[in-house]
Amino acid sequence: MTATDAVDFALAAYREEGVWQVAELTHDHVDDIEKLASALRRFPGDHGAVGLVAIDEDFFVVVRVTGQQTRVLLSDVTAASEWELAASAVEFLQLPMPEDEDDPEAAGDLDLLGDLGVPAMDMAALLDDEDAYPDEMLSDVARRLGFGELFDDAVGFTSA
C-alpha cells in the first residue's frame, strides 16, 4: 500500500538561526526515502533538516539530511511488507526484507538525532515502548529536540 493513502502526518523540522521551524510536507514526498530526502534538502537548516513521517498509526520514519548525507530510522521493519515508504527505507539501509512479520524492530541510525539532543540510547528506549503510537513517540522526540509545541500544533496532537 502506498504511504500517501494513509499518511498520518509528514513534517520537516529545521533550525534557522537557532530557532526551530516546522513545515508540512505534501504526501507526494512520502512515497520513498529519496523523494523525502530531496524535499528536505530544500529547507535551510543550521544542521540540515529532519523529516518526521507517521503512517497509519503503524510506524514512523525519521530522515535527516545534512548536505548530501541522508540518515534514516525506521521504527518497524515489518512494515516493509505492507508499505512502500517502509520498503524504501529497508532498501535504502541495504537490509534484507523482513521474513518474520511478528517481530517488529527498528532499523537504521538510532543516533541520527544524537547531536541535537536525542542520543541513540534514548531513541532505543522510546522505540521499546510497545504501547506508544508513532505520533506519541515523535511528539516526545520533538519535545526533546525543542520544538514539541510546534510539532503538536502541526499534527493536532494535544500535549499532556
C-alpha positions as CSV (number, residue, x, y, z in Angstrom):
1,M,0.0,0.0,0.0
2,T,1.3,3.5,-0.8
3,A,2.1,5.8,2.1
4,T,0.1,8.6,0.6
5,D,-3.1,6.5,1.2
6,A,-2.6,6.6,5.0
7,V,-0.2,9.4,5.9
8,D,-0.9,10.5,9.5
9,F,1.5,13.4,9.0
10,A,4.6,14.4,7.2
11,L,6.7,17.2,8.6
12,A,10.0,18.9,8.1
13,A,11.8,20.4,11.1
14,Y,14.9,22.6,10.8
15,R,16.7,25.2,12.8
16,E,17.2,28.6,11.2
17,E,19.5,30.9,13.2
18,G,19.0,28.7,16.2
19,V,15.2,28.7,16.1
20,W,13.2,25.6,15.2
21,Q,10.8,25.8,12.3
22,V,8.2,23.2,11.3
23,A,6.6,22.8,7.9
24,E,4.2,20.3,6.4
25,L,5.4,18.1,3.6
26,T,3.0,17.1,0.8
27,H,2.0,13.5,0.8
28,D,3.7,13.2,-2.6
29,H,7.0,13.4,-0.8
30,V,6.5,10.3,1.2
31,D,6.5,7.6,-1.5
32,D,10.1,6.8,-0.9
33,I,13.2,7.9,1.0
34,E,14.9,9.6,-1.9
35,K,11.8,11.8,-2.6
36,L,11.6,12.6,1.1
37,A,15.3,13.4,1.3
38,S,15.1,15.6,-1.8
39,A,12.2,17.5,-0.3
40,L,14.1,18.0,3.0
41,R,17.2,19.4,1.2
42,R,15.1,22.5,0.1
43,F,14.9,23.7,3.7
44,P,17.6,25.9,5.1
45,G,18.8,24.4,8.3
46,D,21.7,25.2,10.6
47,H,22.2,21.4,10.9
48,G,20.2,20.1,8.0
49,A,16.6,19.2,8.1
50,V,14.7,16.4,9.8
51,G,11.7,14.7,8.2
52,L,9.1,13.0,10.5
53,V,6.5,10.8,8.9
54,A,3.9,8.6,10.6
55,I,1.9,6.1,8.6
56,D,-1.5,4.6,9.5
57,E,-0.8,4.7,13.3
58,D,1.5,1.8,12.4
59,F,5.1,3.0,12.1
60,F,7.2,6.1,11.5
61,V,10.3,7.1,9.6
62,V,12.7,9.8,10.6
63,V,15.0,11.1,7.8
64,R,17.8,13.6,8.4
65,V,19.6,15.3,5.6
66,T,22.7,17.4,6.0
67,G,24.1,18.4,2.7
68,Q,24.2,15.3,0.6
69,Q,24.2,12.9,3.6
70,T,21.0,11.1,4.3
71,R,20.4,9.2,7.6
72,V,17.3,7.1,8.1
73,L,15.5,5.5,11.1
74,L,12.5,3.2,10.5
75,S,10.5,2.3,13.7
76,D,9.4,-1.1,12.5
77,V,11.0,-3.1,9.7
78,T,8.0,-5.4,9.4
79,A,6.0,-2.5,7.9
80,A,8.2,-3.0,4.8
81,S,6.0,-5.9,3.7
82,E,2.9,-3.6,3.6
83,W,4.1,-0.1,2.9
84,E,6.2,1.4,0.1
85,L,7.9,4.0,2.4
86,A,9.0,1.3,4.8
87,A,10.2,-0.9,2.0
88,S,12.1,2.1,0.6
89,A,13.7,2.6,4.0
90,V,14.7,-1.0,4.2
91,E,16.2,-0.8,0.7
92,F,18.0,2.5,1.5
93,L,19.5,0.9,4.6
94,Q,20.6,-2.1,2.4
95,L,18.8,-4.6,4.7
96,P,17.1,-7.8,3.7
97,M,13.3,-7.7,3.6
98,P,12.0,-9.0,7.0
99,E,10.7,-12.5,7.0
100,D,9.1,-12.6,10.4
101,E,6.2,-10.1,10.5
102,D,5.6,-10.9,14.1
103,D,8.9,-9.4,15.3
104,P,8.7,-5.6,14.9
105,E,12.0,-3.9,15.5
106,A,13.6,-0.6,14.5
107,A,16.2,-0.3,11.8
108,G,18.7,2.3,10.8
109,D,20.5,5.1,12.5
110,L,19.4,5.3,16.2
111,D,21.8,8.2,16.7
112,L,20.7,10.4,13.8
113,L,19.4,13.0,16.2
114,G,22.1,12.5,18.9
115,D,23.9,15.8,18.3
116,L,20.6,17.6,18.5
117,G,19.5,16.1,21.9
118,V,18.2,12.6,21.4
119,P,21.1,10.1,21.8
120,A,20.8,6.5,20.5
121,M,20.1,5.1,23.9
122,D,17.1,7.4,24.4
123,M,15.8,6.7,21.0
124,A,16.1,2.9,21.6
125,A,14.2,3.3,24.9
126,L,11.5,5.3,23.2
127,L,11.2,2.6,20.4
128,D,10.9,-0.1,23.0
129,D,7.6,1.3,24.3
130,E,5.1,-1.1,22.6
131,D,2.1,0.8,23.9
132,A,3.0,4.1,22.3
133,Y,1.7,5.2,18.9
134,P,4.0,6.7,16.3
135,D,2.6,10.2,16.9
136,E,3.2,10.0,20.6
137,M,6.8,8.8,20.1
138,L,7.6,11.5,17.6
139,S,5.9,14.1,19.8
140,D,8.3,13.0,22.6
141,V,11.3,13.3,20.2
142,A,10.1,16.8,19.1
143,R,9.9,17.9,22.8
144,R,13.4,16.6,23.5
145,L,14.7,18.5,20.4
146,G,13.0,21.7,21.4
147,F,10.1,22.0,19.0
148,G,7.4,19.9,20.8
149,E,4.8,22.6,20.8
150,L,5.3,23.4,17.1
151,F,5.0,19.6,16.3
152,D,1.9,19.1,18.4
153,D,0.2,22.1,16.8
154,A,1.1,20.9,13.3
155,V,-0.3,17.4,13.9
156,G,-3.2,18.4,16.0
157,F,-1.8,16.5,18.9
158,T,-2.8,17.7,22.4
159,S,0.1,17.7,24.8
160,A,-0.5,16.2,28.2
